[in-house]
Amino acid sequence: MAIRHDVHSHAHEEDVPGTVNLQAREGEETHYGQALFPVPSADPNDPLQWSKFKKHMIMFCCCAYSFLGVSSLLGPSTYIGLWSAEFGVDPNTAAGLVNYPNLVFGFGSLILVPLYRKYGRRPVMVFSLLIYTAGIIGASQARTYSALMGARIVHGFASGVCEALPVQLVNDIFFLHERGKKLGWYTVALCLGATGPLFSGFMLAGGYSWVLFFYVQFAFSGALVILAFFFVEESMYFRRSNPPASSSSGTEVDPATKPKAAEIEEHELASSSSGYPPRKTFLQQLALWGPVDHSCAFFSMPLRAFTYLLVPSTLWVVTTYGIYIGLCGFSFNFVFPLKIVAPPYSWSQTNAGLHAISTFVGFGLAVPLVPASDIWAARLTKRNGGIREAEMRLGVLLPAILLAPAGQILFGMAAERDLHWMAYFAAVAMTQWAGYFFFTLTLAYAVDSYNANLSEMLIIMNLGKQAISFGFSGELLNWISHHGYATIIVGAFVPILAANNLMTFIFMIWGKRIRIATSKSWLAKFHAKTVVVGEGH
């Protein structure tokens, strides 16, 4: 198999984590005017050297898993009223069938992330998909509140890894200049999972029971198990670094410069004599058991993960996801279905999930801008003499800072004053459009800005955001019934959301100083003991 990427890259990280020298020398492969980072090896089994088809199929499987995992959690929110009547419980208790699986969704990372860190990504993804599928089948057969809760906790726990694996795999198989776009794909899939209520609502409109929703989820999860088995190759790779290639010129090259044919042949010849094994055969790629990382301290990983809450960029990811899911997402999914079936709207229960259409609109308008952070950061890198700073992505967030609170204000006032139903739809679209950028770029920024064991960082990100979202959503309907829509959604939630968004300016202005201070702290020395080379960037 021909080597696809130049192994002679001079890109390297500077002394400050998150500051990367992407200057290219004459003849080196560049993208957006930047040298390749991480520097790929000549090994054909290096995930950075895999074909585009292989990489994109892995991303598709991960994104599909994220979509199914989130849609299976949130989709049944349209059934809260039905479950309340069917199981003889109040609406807030019925909402627990959404809230508690959502909480467990985060706790699954405490076990599943250390498992894939030690035993590999592939076996954990395949087996978690199988457990997820079993939980979905259990939910379809449940006829009591307790049975349904148990089944939903099982599939919620198993699918929790779908929020960590895509980020891990993006770092395993893609270069720095690609990661904003690839994380954007994952974020789109994750966010579109919030449209699950639309599908469950359509099923109700068709006269079908809530059971059909889980049957459909089972069909897609079964197909995904097959796809993952055949296409998701193990990407855990212990890369040995290549020495920088000598060059008679230290000048930067034009972005359009590509390696010459003679250089490509030289690289291929070098790879054949470097002692690397040949590319794995297709049957070897299907093995469910691969390399084991014996250096991974499995049982201490979850405990160490909590220390990442002291890393400012990681904490920002946790609060961002928790607030956007708990304050915004659950407000939409809990309030709209109950509000829209009551006077003055008096919509049928079967249309209670139609607000998800505006989620499609919001994310649909964001999709064309998926590469924006990579392109914007590349331009700033070029202006900065080829030195990349982690904060260079964050400028893309500026339009979203105000749009999300504005959408939440509109939603709260629409519910308080019974405004036209279009106000709800506009509010959801505005907030979801802004949420896409905060989901994607805070995560990319955290990964770029700190040398870390990414697996440990992802554990606390997933656990923390689910805990925050659960804390906000667990009593949401009770708070509203006691204090009103405007008081809770506008008066309490919006200031929290706005304060979190305004942290963008803190990191844009003082982010590098924060990175420098953090890198010199006792915390960085503690984390250095478990750093996995290349995972933090």
Buried (B, 14 or more C-beta within 10 A) or exposed (E): EEBBBBBBBBBBBEEBBBBBBBBBBEBBBBBBBBBBBBBBBBBBBBBBBBEEEBBBBBBBBBBBBBBBBBBBBBBBBBBBBBBBEBBEBEBBBBBBBBBBBBBBBBBBBBBBBBBBBBBBBBBBBBBBBBBBBBBBBBBBEBEEBEEBBBBBBBBBBBBBBBBBBBBBBBBBBBBBBBBBBBBBBBBBBBBBBBBBBBBBBBBBBEEBEBEBBBBBBBEBBBEBBEBBBEBBBBBBBEBEEBEEBEEEEEEBBEEEBEBEEEBBEBBBEBBEEEEBEEBBEEEEBBEEEBEEBEEBEEEEBBEBBEBBBBBBBBBBBBBBBBBBBBBBBBBBBBBBBBBBBEEEBEBEBBBBBBBBBBBBBBBBBBEEBBBBBBBBBBBBBBEEEBBBBBBBBBBBBEEBBBBBBBBBBBBBBBBBEBBEBEBBBBBBBBBBBBBBBBBBBBBBBBBBBBBBBBBBBBBBBBBBBBBBBBEBBBBBBBBBEEEBBBBBBBBBBBEBBBEBBEBBBEBBEEBBEBBBEBBEEEBBEEBEEBBBEBBBB
